[in-house]
Amino acid sequence: MLATVVQDDSVEVPFPVTQREMLEAKRGGGTAETFLARARLADGSLYDQEGRINFVDVQVDPRTDGQIVRALFPNPKSTLVDGQTVRIVIEEKDGAKVVVIPHSAVAVDQSGPYVFVVAKDNRVELRRVRLGTVREGLVVVEEGIAAGDLVVVQGQQRVPAGMTVAPQVVTTITPEGTR
């Protein structure tokens, strides 16, 4: 009789990375050691343990234009199990902090992109912004707003500049939406 030995104190998770993403990482000076892997579980929450990249395939699959990368996650509570599906989020260990907002909060006119910001007196003001990378519904704001500014993320069509509003603060913005 044969038996299958399963080790679950640490779990290896293979995932594909596109050539575009690999080139972006390399151009930014990234190596496997400069990135952390995070696992997003089926319920949308992030797994409480950080993973480390321990393998990058040397071949590209021509059908998918991707390489297989593998991350190793500690699994002290046996949360991760064989065959489980997770989404992998890659973060820089010492990445720069940036301001991100939902891409849907940005409007564009002939003068360029802008957002509505709620000032200290609860009056709405139009603020021109310079945008950076857009990914998974979020956009990096390189110039125009700062961390802590209140940005109107819903109902921009009904809020003209100068209007007084009663803002409701959204505490967390995730790629899946606001929470």
C-alpha positions as CSV (number, residue, x, y, z in Angstrom):
1,M,0.0,0.0,0.0
2,L,1.2,3.5,-0.8
3,A,0.7,6.6,1.3
4,T,0.8,10.3,0.4
5,V,2.9,12.4,2.7
6,V,1.6,16.0,2.9
7,Q,3.6,18.7,4.5
8,D,1.4,21.7,5.4
9,D,3.6,23.7,7.8
10,S,4.7,25.7,4.8
11,V,2.9,25.9,1.4
12,E,4.4,26.6,-2.0
13,V,2.1,28.5,-4.3
14,P,2.9,28.7,-8.0
15,F,1.5,31.6,-10.1
16,P,2.0,33.0,-13.6
17,V,3.6,36.4,-14.1
18,T,3.3,38.1,-17.5
19,Q,6.4,39.3,-19.4
20,R,5.2,42.9,-19.1
21,E,5.1,42.5,-15.3
22,M,8.5,40.8,-15.3
23,L,10.0,43.6,-17.3
24,E,8.5,46.3,-15.1
25,A,10.0,44.6,-12.0
26,K,13.4,44.2,-13.6
27,R,13.5,47.8,-14.9
28,G,12.7,49.0,-11.3
29,G,15.7,47.1,-10.1
30,G,13.6,44.3,-8.6
31,T,14.8,40.8,-7.8
32,A,13.0,38.0,-6.0
33,E,14.5,39.1,-2.7
34,T,13.0,42.7,-3.0
35,F,9.4,41.5,-3.2
36,L,6.9,40.0,-0.8
37,A,4.0,37.8,-1.8
38,R,0.6,38.1,-0.1
39,A,-2.2,35.6,-0.6
40,R,-5.8,36.9,-1.0
41,L,-8.2,34.2,0.2
42,A,-11.5,33.2,-1.3
43,D,-13.4,35.5,1.1
44,G,-11.3,38.5,-0.1
45,S,-9.2,38.8,3.1
46,L,-5.4,38.7,3.0
47,Y,-3.7,35.7,4.5
48,D,-2.0,36.8,7.7
49,Q,1.5,35.4,6.7
50,E,3.8,37.0,4.2
51,G,5.4,34.8,1.6
52,R,8.7,35.0,-0.1
53,I,9.5,34.2,-3.7
54,N,11.7,31.1,-3.9
55,F,11.6,30.2,-7.6
56,V,11.3,32.0,-11.0
57,D,11.0,29.8,-14.0
58,V,13.6,30.3,-16.8
59,Q,11.2,29.5,-19.6
60,V,8.3,31.5,-20.9
61,D,5.1,29.8,-21.9
62,P,4.4,31.1,-25.5
63,R,0.7,30.3,-25.1
64,T,0.3,32.6,-22.1
65,D,3.3,34.9,-22.4
66,G,4.1,34.2,-18.8
67,Q,6.6,32.6,-16.5
68,I,5.8,30.6,-13.4
69,V,6.9,32.1,-10.2
70,R,6.6,30.3,-6.8
71,A,6.1,31.8,-3.4
72,L,6.6,29.9,-0.1
73,F,4.2,30.8,2.7
74,P,4.5,29.8,6.3
75,N,1.3,28.0,7.4
76,P,1.3,27.6,11.2
77,K,-2.5,27.4,11.5
78,S,-3.0,25.1,8.5
79,T,-5.1,27.8,6.8
80,L,-3.8,27.0,3.4
81,V,-4.5,23.6,2.0
82,D,-3.5,21.6,-1.0
83,G,-5.6,22.5,-4.1
84,Q,-6.9,25.7,-2.6
85,T,-7.3,28.7,-4.9
86,V,-5.8,32.0,-3.8
87,R,-4.9,35.3,-5.6
88,I,-1.3,36.4,-5.2
89,V,-0.5,40.1,-4.6
90,I,3.2,41.1,-5.0
91,E,4.5,44.0,-2.9
92,E,7.9,45.6,-2.7
93,K,9.5,45.1,0.7
94,D,10.6,48.8,0.9
95,G,8.3,50.2,-1.7
96,A,7.5,53.9,-1.8
97,K,4.2,55.0,-0.2
98,V,1.8,56.5,-2.8
99,V,-1.7,58.0,-2.8
100,V,-4.2,55.8,-4.6
101,I,-7.9,56.5,-5.3
102,P,-10.5,54.5,-7.2
103,H,-10.1,55.2,-10.9
104,S,-13.9,55.9,-11.1
105,A,-13.3,59.0,-8.9
106,V,-11.3,60.7,-11.7
107,A,-13.0,62.8,-14.4
108,V,-11.4,64.2,-17.5
109,D,-12.2,67.4,-19.4
110,Q,-10.3,69.4,-22.0
111,S,-7.8,70.6,-19.4
112,G,-7.0,67.1,-18.2
113,P,-7.9,64.8,-15.3
114,Y,-9.4,66.1,-12.0
115,V,-11.1,65.0,-8.9
116,F,-13.5,66.6,-6.4
117,V,-12.0,67.0,-2.9
118,V,-13.9,67.9,0.2
119,A,-12.1,70.9,1.9
120,K,-12.0,71.5,5.7
121,D,-15.3,73.5,5.6
122,N,-17.1,70.6,3.8
123,R,-17.1,72.5,0.6
124,V,-16.3,70.6,-2.6
125,E,-13.4,71.9,-4.7
126,L,-12.2,70.7,-8.1
127,R,-8.5,69.7,-8.0
128,R,-6.4,69.0,-11.1
129,V,-4.3,65.8,-10.7
130,R,-1.4,64.1,-12.4
131,L,-2.0,60.4,-12.6
132,G,0.3,57.4,-12.6
133,T,-0.2,53.7,-12.8
134,V,-3.7,52.3,-13.1
135,R,-4.1,48.7,-11.7
136,E,-7.1,46.7,-10.6
137,G,-9.4,49.7,-10.5
138,L,-7.1,52.0,-8.5
139,V,-4.9,54.8,-9.9
140,V,-1.8,56.4,-8.4
141,V,-2.1,60.1,-7.9
142,E,1.4,61.6,-8.4
143,E,0.4,65.3,-7.9
144,G,-2.7,67.2,-6.9
145,I,-3.9,65.5,-3.7
146,A,-2.1,64.3,-0.6
147,A,-2.6,61.5,1.9
148,G,-5.6,62.3,4.1
149,D,-7.5,64.4,1.5
150,L,-11.1,63.5,1.2
151,V,-11.9,62.6,-2.4
152,V,-15.5,62.3,-3.7
153,V,-15.7,58.7,-5.0
154,Q,-19.5,58.5,-5.7
155,G,-22.0,60.9,-7.2
156,Q,-19.5,63.3,-8.8
157,Q,-22.1,64.3,-11.4
158,R,-24.4,65.7,-8.7
159,V,-21.6,67.6,-6.8
160,P,-20.6,70.9,-8.4
161,A,-17.5,72.7,-7.1
162,G,-18.4,75.0,-4.2
163,M,-21.3,72.9,-2.9
164,T,-21.4,72.0,0.8
165,V,-21.6,68.3,1.5
166,A,-21.8,65.9,4.5
167,P,-19.0,63.5,3.7
168,Q,-19.0,59.9,4.7
169,V,-15.5,58.5,5.0
170,V,-14.7,55.2,3.4
171,T,-12.0,53.6,5.5
172,T,-10.5,51.0,3.1
173,I,-10.2,50.9,-0.7
174,T,-9.4,47.5,-2.2
175,P,-9.2,46.4,-5.8
176,E,-12.5,44.6,-5.3
177,G,-14.2,47.9,-4.3
178,T,-14.7,50.1,-1.3
179,R,-15.3,48.7,2.2
